[in-house]
């Protein structure tokens, strides 16, 4: 099921960019569909036209005269257009499930095989110190530092990204695309990061734009 536009009922797949108009109507800035800036703009609508010239011709035909405005690609989206609109393969539900299963299996192998740097937790000698008071009790954490890792699929409306959401393993990312969180390997930041990297590699091998990301807790 695709999201329908309020004005003309066209599905998302027919749109190419998001068009944001300035307060005076003379400045139109186009963004990729995944761009948060364009998505949250006050005056924004989607357009099926991939170029400024195509949009100008459409407005001229509708209004009967050439429009007076400046039309350009937003700085935040320069360089993202080719990646977002590159041909992405289409997957059936069964095919998507197999790809995700293979990606998860590869991630488990990579995460389990990785030996993280152990972490020693203790009490500093001063309240704001960055050292450990050896006279106090210390704790050895073999899984290393704690953190999170996830995989991002772009664009968020590509076939595999939609299946990820339908299967309940993906959610819309605040920075665009669909993200899949890594829940395995306890709290180990390093193991989760290795898992995510291997997971993303399998998705890329299947023709999908994907990358891994992580952060410390």
GROMACS elastic network, one bead per residue, 0.5 to 0.9 nm:
[ bonds ]
;  ai    aj funct       b0    kb
    1    11     6  0.89450   500
    2    11     6  0.56735   500
    2    12     6  0.63618   500
    2    13     6  0.79779   500
    3     9     6  0.86577   500
    3    10     6  0.83685   500
    3    11     6  0.58205   500
    3    12     6  0.60868   500
    4     7     6  0.86465   500
    4     8     6  0.80414   500
    4    10     6  0.56459   500
    4    12     6  0.67570   500
    5     8     6  0.59576   500
    5    10     6  0.56124   500
    5    11     6  0.65842   500
    5    12     6  0.75752   500
    5    46     6  0.83298   500
    6     9     6  0.60990   500
    6    10     6  0.85384   500
    7    10     6  0.83198   500
   10    13     6  0.81622   500
   10    14     6  0.66194   500
   10    15     6  0.80480   500
   11    14     6  0.58923   500
   11    15     6  0.75357   500
   12    15     6  0.54901   500
   12    16     6  0.84126   500
   12    46     6  0.87743   500
   12   157     6  0.77736   500
   13    16     6  0.77434   500
   13   157     6  0.77402   500
   13   158     6  0.88249   500
   14    47     6  0.84387   500
   14    48     6  0.59452   500
   15    18     6  0.80428   500
   15    33     6  0.83306   500
   15    46     6  0.62737   500
   15    47     6  0.54365   500
   15    49     6  0.75145   500
   15    50     6  0.87224   500
   16    32     6  0.74095   500
   16    33     6  0.70881   500
   16    46     6  0.74765   500
   16    47     6  0.61035   500
   16    49     6  0.64469   500
   16    50     6  0.59908   500
   16    85     6  0.79333   500
   17    30     6  0.62501   500
   17    31     6  0.57042   500
   17    32     6  0.50033   500
   17    33     6  0.53881   500
   17    34     6  0.89473   500
   17    45     6  0.87053   500
   17    46     6  0.59055   500
   17    47     6  0.55363   500
   17    48     6  0.67217   500
   17    49     6  0.73914   500
   17    50     6  0.68629   500
   18    29     6  0.83322   500
   18    30     6  0.55019   500
   18    31     6  0.50885   500
   18    32     6  0.60486   500
   18    33     6  0.56143   500
   18    34     6  0.89131   500
   18    35     6  0.85053   500
   18    38     6  0.64114   500
   18    39     6  0.75024   500
   18    44     6  0.66874   500
   18    45     6  0.56708   500
   18    47     6  0.59321   500
   18    48     6  0.87568   500
   19    28     6  0.65034   500
   19    29     6  0.57839   500
   19    31     6  0.63539   500
   19    32     6  0.88491   500
   19    38     6  0.74111   500
   19    43     6  0.83936   500
   19    44     6  0.56012   500
   19    45     6  0.53401   500
   19    46     6  0.57371   500
   19    47     6  0.64606   500
   20    27     6  0.83341   500
   20    28     6  0.55899   500
   20    29     6  0.51316   500
   20    30     6  0.60361   500
   20    31     6  0.76553   500
   20    38     6  0.64782   500
   20    39     6  0.89088   500
   20    41     6  0.68087   500
   20    42     6  0.80678   500
   20    43     6  0.56581   500
   20    45     6  0.65875   500
   20    46     6  0.86144   500
   21    24     6  0.79841   500
   21    25     6  0.57653   500
   21    26     6  0.75013   500
   21    27     6  0.58237   500
   21    29     6  0.63851   500
   21    30     6  0.86756   500
   21    41     6  0.88843   500
   21    42     6  0.87208   500
   21    43     6  0.57236   500
   21    44     6  0.65474   500
   21    45     6  0.86664   500
   22    25     6  0.52012   500
   22    26     6  0.65753   500
   22    27     6  0.51349   500
   22    28     6  0.62446   500
   22    29     6  0.80035   500
   22    43     6  0.74730   500
   23    26     6  0.79702   500
   23    27     6  0.80928   500
   23    43     6  0.82587   500
   24    27     6  0.72196   500
   25    28     6  0.72518   500
   25    68     6  0.89428   500
   25    69     6  0.72884   500
   26    67     6  0.86451   500
   26    68     6  0.63643   500
   26    70     6  0.61232   500
   26    71     6  0.84624   500
   27    68     6  0.88693   500
   27    69     6  0.53610   500
   27    71     6  0.60879   500
   27    72     6  0.83629   500
   28    69     6  0.69540   500
   28    70     6  0.60348   500
   28    72     6  0.67492   500
   28    73     6  0.87981   500
   29    38     6  0.86264   500
   29    70     6  0.81402   500
   29    71     6  0.57437   500
   29    72     6  0.52537   500
   29    73     6  0.57442   500
   29    74     6  0.57851   500
   30    38     6  0.76716   500
   30    47     6  0.89422   500
   30    52     6  0.88628   500
   30    71     6  0.75129   500
   30    72     6  0.63468   500
   30    73     6  0.51054   500
   30    74     6  0.59629   500
   30    77     6  0.85620   500
   31    34     6  0.80279   500
   31    35     6  0.61919   500
   31    36     6  0.89915   500
   31    37     6  0.79418   500
   31    38     6  0.56868   500
   31    39     6  0.84857   500
   31    73     6  0.64479   500
   31    74     6  0.58543   500
   31    75     6  0.88632   500
   31    76     6  0.80052   500
   31    77     6  0.60378   500
   31    78     6  0.87389   500
   31    81     6  0.86736   500
   32    35     6  0.53591   500
   32    36     6  0.89767   500
   32    38     6  0.76209   500
   32    73     6  0.89638   500
   32    74     6  0.87946   500
   32    77     6  0.63838   500
   32    80     6  0.74385   500
   32    81     6  0.65465   500
   32    84     6  0.74746   500
   32    85     6  0.89458   500
   33    36     6  0.83020   500
   33    38     6  0.75763   500
   33    39     6  0.73163   500
   33    46     6  0.80400   500
   33    84     6  0.85423   500
   33   155     6  0.82025   500
   33   156     6  0.86353   500
   33   157     6  0.89040   500
   33   176     6  0.84522   500
   34    37     6  0.89827   500
   34    38     6  0.82395   500
   34    39     6  0.75902   500
   34    84     6  0.82050   500
   34   154     6  0.82155   500
   34   155     6  0.66179   500
   34   156     6  0.67806   500
   34   157     6  0.86614   500
   34   175     6  0.76890   500
   34   177     6  0.62932   500
   35    38     6  0.55177   500
   35    39     6  0.61891   500
   35    40     6  0.87391   500
   35    76     6  0.80166   500
   35    77     6  0.71649   500
   35   175     6  0.72837   500
   35   176     6  0.61279   500
   36    40     6  0.60080   500
   36    41     6  0.84388   500
   36   174     6  0.72078   500
   36   175     6  0.64014   500
   36   176     6  0.66746   500
   37    40     6  0.54747   500
   37    41     6  0.61816   500
   37    76     6  0.81720   500
   38    41     6  0.51777   500
   38    42     6  0.87441   500
   38    43     6  0.89416   500
   38    44     6  0.68026   500
   38    45     6  0.89025   500
   38    74     6  0.88879   500
   39    42     6  0.86771   500
   39    44     6  0.71635   500
   39    45     6  0.87313   500
   40    43     6  0.87808   500
   40    44     6  0.79884   500
   41    44     6  0.57592   500
   47    50     6  0.78258   500
   47    55     6  0.82414   500
   48    55     6  0.86667   500
   49    52     6  0.77207   500
   49    53     6  0.86847   500
   49    54     6  0.57940   500
   49    55     6  0.56916   500
   49    58     6  0.85796   500
   50    53     6  0.86165   500
   50    54     6  0.69122   500
   50    55     6  0.77767   500
   51    54     6  0.52929   500
   51    55     6  0.64257   500
   51    56     6  0.86877   500
   52    55     6  0.51885   500
   52    56     6  0.61087   500
   52    57     6  0.87027   500
   52    71     6  0.60968   500
   52    72     6  0.71704   500
   52    73     6  0.89630   500
   53    56     6  0.50354   500
   53    57     6  0.62374   500
   53    58     6  0.86588   500
   54    57     6  0.52300   500
   54    58     6  0.63001   500
   54    59     6  0.87751   500
   55    58     6  0.50626   500
   55    59     6  0.62053   500
   55    60     6  0.85412   500
   56    59     6  0.52261   500
   56    60     6  0.60815   500
   56    61     6  0.86103   500
   56    66     6  0.70041   500
   56    67     6  0.66785   500
   56    71     6  0.89940   500
   57    60     6  0.50552   500
   57    61     6  0.61493   500
   57    62     6  0.86228   500
   57    66     6  0.76675   500
   57    67     6  0.89166   500
   58    61     6  0.52091   500
   58    62     6  0.62444   500
   58    63     6  0.86217   500
   59    62     6  0.50662   500
   59    63     6  0.58827   500
   59    64     6  0.78901   500
   59    65     6  0.78413   500
   59    66     6  0.71671   500
   59    67     6  0.67173   500
   60    63     6  0.52727   500
   60    64     6  0.52267   500
   60    67     6  0.63809   500
   61    64     6  0.53849   500
   61    65     6  0.72207   500
   61    66     6  0.83137   500
   62    65     6  0.81881   500
   63    66     6  0.78037   500
   63    67     6  0.82182   500
   73    76     6  0.84741   500
   73    77     6  0.69320   500
   73    78     6  0.65816   500
   74    77     6  0.54279   500
   74    78     6  0.64355   500
   75    78     6  0.53112   500
   75    79     6  0.88689   500
   76    79     6  0.86067   500
   76    80     6  0.85215   500
   77    80     6  0.53200   500
   77    81     6  0.69003   500
   78    81     6  0.67999   500
   79    82     6  0.68175   500
   79    83     6  0.77366   500
   80    83     6  0.53821   500
   80    84     6  0.60526   500
   80    85     6  0.85763   500
   81    84     6  0.52381   500
   81    85     6  0.60720   500
   81    86     6  0.82777   500
   82    85     6  0.54064   500
   82    86     6  0.57598   500
   83    86     6  0.53905   500
   83    87     6  0.89017   500
   83   154     6  0.83561   500
   83   155     6  0.83376   500
   83   209     6  0.78264   500
   84    87     6  0.85703   500
   84   154     6  0.67011   500
   84   155     6  0.55017   500
   84   209     6  0.84912   500
   85    88     6  0.79962   500
   85   155     6  0.78436   500
   86   209     6  0.89983   500
   87   207     6  0.87924   500
   88   155     6  0.88429   500
   88   158     6  0.65626   500
   88   159     6  0.74715   500
   88   160     6  0.87346   500
   88   207     6  0.66090   500
   88   208     6  0.61266   500
   88   209     6  0.79373   500
   89   158     6  0.80917   500
   89   159     6  0.70437   500
   89   160     6  0.81374   500
   89   206     6  0.80985   500
   89   207     6  0.64585   500
   89   208     6  0.71085   500
   90   158     6  0.77923   500
   90   159     6  0.52633   500
   90   160     6  0.72180   500
   91    94     6  0.78297   500
   91    95     6  0.55864   500
   91    96     6  0.56312   500
   91   159     6  0.59992   500
   91   160     6  0.63731   500
   91   163     6  0.82595   500
   92    95     6  0.50936   500
   92    96     6  0.60695   500
   92    97     6  0.85429   500
   92   159     6  0.83435   500
   92   160     6  0.87527   500
   92   163     6  0.84484   500
   93    96     6  0.51797   500
   93    97     6  0.62042   500
   93    98     6  0.87590   500
   93   160     6  0.88960   500
   93   163     6  0.67129   500
   93   167     6  0.89581   500
   94    97     6  0.51432   500
   94    98     6  0.63594   500
   94    99     6  0.87689   500
   95    98     6  0.51653   500
   95    99     6  0.62835   500
   95   100     6  0.87148   500
   96    99     6  0.50798   500
   96   100     6  0.61729   500
   96   101     6  0.85004   500
   96   159     6  0.85827   500
   96   160     6  0.62440   500
   96   163     6  0.65753   500
   96   164     6  0.79619   500
   97   100     6  0.51919   500
   97   101     6  0.60573   500
   97   102     6  0.86033   500
   97   163     6  0.82046   500
   97   164     6  0.86442   500
   97   167     6  0.82869   500
   98   101     6  0.50004   500
   98   102     6  0.61154   500
   98   103     6  0.85158   500
   99   102     6  0.51581   500
   99   103     6  0.61006   500
   99   104     6  0.85628   500
   99   160     6  0.89590   500
   99   202     6  0.77078   500
   99   203     6  0.71486   500
   99   206     6  0.78033   500
  100   104     6  0.60263   500
  100   105     6  0.84807   500
  100   164     6  0.82967   500
  100   199     6  0.83160   500
  100   202     6  0.85891   500
  100   203     6  0.79226   500
  101   104     6  0.51535   500
  101   105     6  0.61117   500
  101   106     6  0.86283   500
  102   105     6  0.50817   500
  102   106     6  0.61929   500
  102   107     6  0.85367   500
  102   199     6  0.82114   500
  102   202     6  0.72660   500
  102   203     6  0.89876   500
  103   106     6  0.51729   500
  103   107     6  0.61120   500
  103   108     6  0.86394   500
  103   198     6  0.71422   500
  103   200     6  0.72214   500
  103   201     6  0.78463   500
  103   202     6  0.52762   500
  103   203     6  0.67465   500
  104   108     6  0.60983   500
  104   109     6  0.86474   500
  104   195     6  0.79724   500
  104   196     6  0.87656   500
  104   198     6  0.83919   500
  104   199     6  0.59588   500
  104   202     6  0.88830   500
  105   108     6  0.51221   500
  105   109     6  0.63377   500
  105   110     6  0.87263   500
  105   199     6  0.80743   500
  106   109     6  0.52024   500
  106   110     6  0.62471   500
  106   111     6  0.85439   500
  106   195     6  0.74322   500
  106   198     6  0.58806   500
  106   199     6  0.61510   500
  106   201     6  0.89292   500
  106   202     6  0.75549   500
  107   110     6  0.51318   500
  107   111     6  0.58984   500
  107   112     6  0.82946   500
  107   192     6  0.84473   500
  107   194     6  0.70848   500
  107   196     6  0.62295   500
  107   197     6  0.74029   500
  107   200     6  0.86000   500
  107   202     6  0.89651   500
  108   111     6  0.51432   500
  108   112     6  0.57947   500
  108   113     6  0.82457   500
  108   184     6  0.77413   500
  108   185     6  0.83985   500
  108   194     6  0.88859   500
  108   195     6  0.60091   500
  108   198     6  0.85575   500
  108   199     6  0.86456   500
  109   112     6  0.53353   500
  109   113     6  0.59664   500
  109   114     6  0.85834   500
  109   195     6  0.76266   500
  109   198     6  0.86221   500
  110   113     6  0.52866   500
  110   114     6  0.62487   500
  110   191     6  0.76599   500
  110   194     6  0.58193   500
  110   195     6  0.54664   500
  110   196     6  0.88436   500
  110   197     6  0.85364   500
  110   198     6  0.64863   500
  110   199     6  0.89425   500
  111   114     6  0.53795   500
  111   115     6  0.84966   500
  111   184     6  0.84073   500
  111   185     6  0.70688   500
  111   190     6  0.79216   500
  111   192     6  0.61103   500
  111   193     6  0.76067   500
  111   194     6  0.52129   500
  111   196     6  0.83216   500
  111   198     6  0.84552   500
  112   115     6  0.77961   500
  112   185     6  0.73584   500
  112   191     6  0.68137   500
  112   194     6  0.88381   500
  112   195     6  0.81722   500
  113   191     6  0.83241   500
  114   190     6  0.77375   500
  114   191     6  0.60253   500
  114   194     6  0.72871   500
  115   118     6  0.87267   500
  115   142     6  0.88341   500
  115   143     6  0.79973   500
  115   190     6  0.83013   500
  115   191     6  0.76336   500
  116   119     6  0.89671   500
  116   142     6  0.72591   500
  116   143     6  0.58588   500
  116   144     6  0.56124   500
  116   145     6  0.84114   500
  116   188     6  0.76733   500
  116   189     6  0.84023   500
  116   190     6  0.58965   500
  116   191     6  0.67713   500
  117   142     6  0.71935   500
  117   143     6  0.72061   500
  117   144     6  0.52788   500
  117   145     6  0.79664   500
  117   190     6  0.82180   500
  118   140     6  0.70525   500
  118   141     6  0.55973   500
  118   143     6  0.58854   500
  118   145     6  0.75423   500
  119   139     6  0.82192   500
  119   140     6  0.60495   500
  119   142     6  0.63756   500
  119   143     6  0.73690   500
  119   145     6  0.61510   500
  120   132     6  0.87374   500
  120   138     6  0.67483   500
  120   139     6  0.56438   500
  120   141     6  0.60500   500
  120   142     6  0.85591   500
  120   144     6  0.83292   500
  121   132     6  0.78371   500
  121   137     6  0.88536   500
  121   138     6  0.56122   500
  121   140     6  0.64855   500
  121   141     6  0.73766   500
  122   131     6  0.84997   500
  122   132     6  0.55573   500
  122   133     6  0.69033   500
  122   134     6  0.79330   500
  122   136     6  0.71683   500
  122   137     6  0.64046   500
  122   139     6  0.62987   500
  122   140     6  0.89784   500
  123   126     6  0.84582   500
  123   127     6  0.87135   500
  123   129     6  0.89608   500
  123   131     6  0.78657   500
  123   132     6  0.54181   500
  123   133     6  0.55764   500
  123   134     6  0.81368   500
  123   136     6  0.64972   500
  123   137     6  0.74943   500
  123   138     6  0.73290   500
  124   127     6  0.65454   500
  124   128     6  0.73991   500
  124   129     6  0.53749   500
  124   130     6  0.62540   500
  124   131     6  0.51155   500
  124   133     6  0.52117   500
  124   134     6  0.87701   500
  124   136     6  0.88786   500
  125   128     6  0.84433   500
  125   129     6  0.62856   500
  125   130     6  0.82682   500
  125   131     6  0.65928   500
  125   132     6  0.62312   500
  125   134     6  0.86653   500
  126   130     6  0.82379   500
  126   131     6  0.83032   500
  126   133     6  0.86750   500
  127   130     6  0.89823   500
  129   132     6  0.81237   500
  132   135     6  0.87273   500
  132   136     6  0.82530   500
  132   138     6  0.82156   500
  133   136     6  0.56456   500
  133   137     6  0.82666   500
  133   138     6  0.84534   500
  134   137     6  0.72432   500
  134   138     6  0.74047   500
  135   138     6  0.88000   500
  140   144     6  0.88969   500
  141   144     6  0.57789   500
  141   145     6  0.80114   500
  142   145     6  0.89193   500
  142   188     6  0.89981   500
  143   146     6  0.79867   500
  143   185     6  0.85981   500
  143   186     6  0.82441   500
  143   187     6  0.74958   500
  143   188     6  0.52184   500
  143   189     6  0.81515   500
  143   190     6  0.82360   500
  143   191     6  0.81725   500
  144   187     6  0.85002   500
  144   188     6  0.59258   500
  144   189     6  0.71803   500
  144   190     6  0.73823   500
  145   187     6  0.77628   500
  145   188     6  0.60642   500
  145   189     6  0.58326   500
  145   190     6  0.75231   500
  145   216     6  0.73835   500
  145   217     6  0.79892   500
  146   186     6  0.86951   500
  146   188     6  0.50088   500
  146   190     6  0.81447   500
  146   215     6  0.89073   500
  146   216     6  0.60323   500
  146   217     6  0.54158   500
  147   187     6  0.60560   500
  147   188     6  0.62217   500
  147   190     6  0.78578   500
  147   192     6  0.78249   500
  147   193     6  0.87178   500
  147   214     6  0.73333   500
  147   215     6  0.56593   500
  148   181     6  0.79714   500
  148   182     6  0.73219   500
  148   183     6  0.83509   500
  148   187     6  0.74356   500
  148   188     6  0.79544   500
  148   189     6  0.58369   500
  148   190     6  0.89361   500
  148   192     6  0.66383   500
  148   193     6  0.75428   500
  148   213     6  0.85410   500
  148   214     6  0.54775   500
  148   215     6  0.54609   500
  148   216     6  0.63140   500
  148   217     6  0.67474   500
  149   180     6  0.88062   500
  149   181     6  0.62914   500
  149   182     6  0.56648   500
  149   183     6  0.83354   500
  149   189     6  0.71916   500
  149   190     6  0.88687   500
  149   192     6  0.54925   500
  149   193     6  0.53504   500
  149   194     6  0.87220   500
  149   195     6  0.81677   500
  149   196     6  0.62370   500
  149   212     6  0.72897   500
  149   213     6  0.56802   500
  149   215     6  0.65225   500
  149   216     6  0.87986   500
  150   179     6  0.64191   500
  150   180     6  0.54010   500
  150   182     6  0.53796   500
  150   183     6  0.88623   500
  150   192     6  0.80850   500
  150   193     6  0.77332   500
  150   195     6  0.88317   500
  150   196     6  0.57756   500
  150   197     6  0.87220   500
  150   211     6  0.86684   500
  150   212     6  0.58249   500
  150   213     6  0.54575   500
  150   214     6  0.62064   500
  151   178     6  0.82249   500
  151   179     6  0.53782   500
  151   180     6  0.50605   500
  151   181     6  0.64683   500
  151   182     6  0.77843   500
  151   196     6  0.58056   500
  151   197     6  0.77213   500
  151   199     6  0.73448   500
  151   200     6  0.61211   500
  151   210     6  0.68211   500
  151   211     6  0.57278   500
  151   213     6  0.61775   500
  151   214     6  0.86698   500
  152   156     6  0.88912   500
  152   161     6  0.89223   500
  152   170     6  0.89487   500
  152   173     6  0.77340   500
  152   176     6  0.85436   500
  152   177     6  0.63282   500
  152   178     6  0.55603   500
  152   180     6  0.63993   500
  152   181     6  0.88459   500
  152   200     6  0.78612   500
  152   209     6  0.83858   500
  152   210     6  0.54634   500
  152   211     6  0.55178   500
  152   212     6  0.62455   500
  152   213     6  0.76006   500
  153   156     6  0.65266   500
  153   158     6  0.83754   500
  153   160     6  0.79333   500
  153   161     6  0.60483   500
  153   176     6  0.88192   500
  153   177     6  0.55143   500
  153   178     6  0.52139   500
  153   179     6  0.62282   500
  153   180     6  0.81460   500
  153   200     6  0.83743   500
  153   203     6  0.84718   500
  153   208     6  0.72997   500
  153   209     6  0.59304   500
  153   211     6  0.69585   500
  154   157     6  0.76192   500
  154   158     6  0.69932   500
  154   161     6  0.72558   500
  154   176     6  0.73806   500
  154   178     6  0.66615   500
  154   179     6  0.89179   500
  154   208     6  0.76943   500
  154   209     6  0.55771   500
  154   210     6  0.62765   500
  154   211     6  0.88100   500
  155   158     6  0.55442   500
  155   161     6  0.74769   500
  155   176     6  0.74042   500
  155   177     6  0.50511   500
  155   178     6  0.76080   500
  155   209     6  0.76384   500
  156   159     6  0.85793   500
  156   160     6  0.87370   500
  156   161     6  0.55912   500
  156   162     6  0.71381   500
  156   172     6  0.71713   500
  156   173     6  0.83308   500
  156   176     6  0.66597   500
  156   178     6  0.51357   500
  156   179     6  0.88279   500
  157   160     6  0.82855   500
  157   161     6  0.61881   500
  157   162     6  0.60350   500
  157   177     6  0.75252   500
  157   178     6  0.83851   500
  158   161     6  0.54006   500
  158   162     6  0.63002   500
  158   163     6  0.88150   500
  158   177     6  0.89160   500
  158   208     6  0.86281   500
  159   162     6  0.53243   500
  159   163     6  0.63908   500
  159   164     6  0.88019   500
  160   163     6  0.50315   500
  160   164     6  0.61754   500
  160   165     6  0.88363   500
  160   208     6  0.76711   500
  161   164     6  0.50486   500
  161   165     6  0.65700   500
  161   166     6  0.87972   500
  161   170     6  0.74310   500
  161   171     6  0.87572   500
  161   177     6  0.75876   500
  161   178     6  0.58667   500
  161   179     6  0.83901   500
  162   165     6  0.53081   500
  162   166     6  0.63045   500
  162   167     6  0.86865   500
  162   170     6  0.84343   500
  162   178     6  0.81912   500
  163   167     6  0.59975   500
  163   168     6  0.85000   500
  163   169     6  0.88299   500
  163   170     6  0.83402   500
  164   167     6  0.52125   500
  164   168     6  0.62963   500
  164   169     6  0.54232   500
  164   171     6  0.76627   500
  164   178     6  0.78477   500
  164   179     6  0.86693   500
  164   180     6  0.78216   500
  165   168     6  0.50531   500
  165   169     6  0.60305   500
  165   171     6  0.57457   500
  165   172     6  0.80129   500
  165   178     6  0.77974   500
  166   169     6  0.77937   500
  166   170     6  0.79336   500
  167   170     6  0.75068   500
  168   171     6  0.76947   500
  169   179     6  0.84722   500
  169   180     6  0.59739   500
  169   181     6  0.76475   500
  170   173     6  0.88964   500
  170   178     6  0.59996   500
  170   179     6  0.53907   500
  170   181     6  0.73886   500
  171   177     6  0.85675   500
  171   178     6  0.53360   500
  171   179     6  0.55364   500
  171   180     6  0.67565   500
  171   181     6  0.88063   500
  172   175     6  0.85919   500
  172   176     6  0.70500   500
  172   177     6  0.61066   500
  172   179     6  0.62554   500
  173   176     6  0.50957   500
  173   177     6  0.55034   500
  173   178     6  0.51508   500
  173   179     6  0.55696   500
  174   177     6  0.80055   500
  174   178     6  0.87876   500
  176   179     6  0.87350   500
  180   196     6  0.89315   500
  181   196     6  0.83596   500
  182   185     6  0.85016   500
  182   192     6  0.63493   500
  182   193     6  0.84914   500
  182   195     6  0.74585   500
  182   196     6  0.66961   500
  183   186     6  0.72528   500
  183   187     6  0.85411   500
  183   192     6  0.78210   500
  184   187     6  0.81422   500
  184   188     6  0.88391   500
  184   191     6  0.85796   500
  184   192     6  0.69249   500
  184   195     6  0.84428   500
  185   188     6  0.60038   500
  185   189     6  0.85580   500
  185   191     6  0.63169   500
  185   192     6  0.63155   500
  185   195     6  0.88159   500
  186   189     6  0.87517   500
  186   191     6  0.88185   500
  186   192     6  0.83909   500
  187   191     6  0.85978   500
  187   192     6  0.79156   500
  187   217     6  0.88249   500
  188   191     6  0.54825   500
  188   192     6  0.61549   500
  188   193     6  0.85868   500
  189   192     6  0.52612   500
  189   193     6  0.61053   500
  189   194     6  0.87024   500
  189   214     6  0.77508   500
  189   215     6  0.75485   500
  189   216     6  0.65370   500
  189   217     6  0.81064   500
  190   193     6  0.51165   500
  190   194     6  0.62603   500
  190   195     6  0.86167   500
  191   194     6  0.51275   500
  191   195     6  0.61339   500
  191   196     6  0.86518   500
  192   196     6  0.61528   500
  192   197     6  0.86392   500
  192   214     6  0.80197   500
  193   196     6  0.51251   500
  193   197     6  0.62096   500
  193   198     6  0.87183   500
  193   212     6  0.75374   500
  193   213     6  0.72449   500
  193   214     6  0.60398   500
  193   215     6  0.86543   500
  194   197     6  0.51958   500
  194   198     6  0.63189   500
  194   199     6  0.85510   500
  195   198     6  0.53269   500
  195   199     6  0.60614   500
  195   200     6  0.86537   500
  195   212     6  0.89545   500
  196   200     6  0.60753   500
  196   201     6  0.85222   500
  196   211     6  0.81694   500
  196   212     6  0.53370   500
  196   213     6  0.72968   500
  196   214     6  0.82620   500
  197   200     6  0.52605   500
  197   201     6  0.62298   500
  197   202     6  0.89366   500
  197   211     6  0.71281   500
  197   212     6  0.52229   500
  197   213     6  0.79693   500
  198   201     6  0.50406   500
  198   202     6  0.65296   500
  198   203     6  0.89406   500
  198   212     6  0.84857   500
  199   202     6  0.54620   500
  199   203     6  0.66878   500
  199   204     6  0.89568   500
  199   211     6  0.86963   500
  199   212     6  0.79343   500
  200   203     6  0.51194   500
  200   204     6  0.62518   500
  200   205     6  0.86416   500
  200   208     6  0.89535   500
  200   209     6  0.85245   500
  200   210     6  0.54385   500
  200   211     6  0.52894   500
  200   212     6  0.59450   500
  201   204     6  0.50914   500
  201   205     6  0.61750   500
  201   206     6  0.87648   500
  201   210     6  0.75648   500
  201   211     6  0.76011   500
  201   212     6  0.87211   500
  202   206     6  0.65158   500
  202   208     6  0.89078   500
  203   206     6  0.51454   500
  203   207     6  0.67571   500
  203   208     6  0.54857   500
  203   209     6  0.73065   500
  203   210     6  0.63505   500
  203   211     6  0.87514   500
  204   207     6  0.50913   500
  204   209     6  0.57362   500
  204   210     6  0.59587   500
  204   211     6  0.82190   500
  205   208     6  0.72606   500
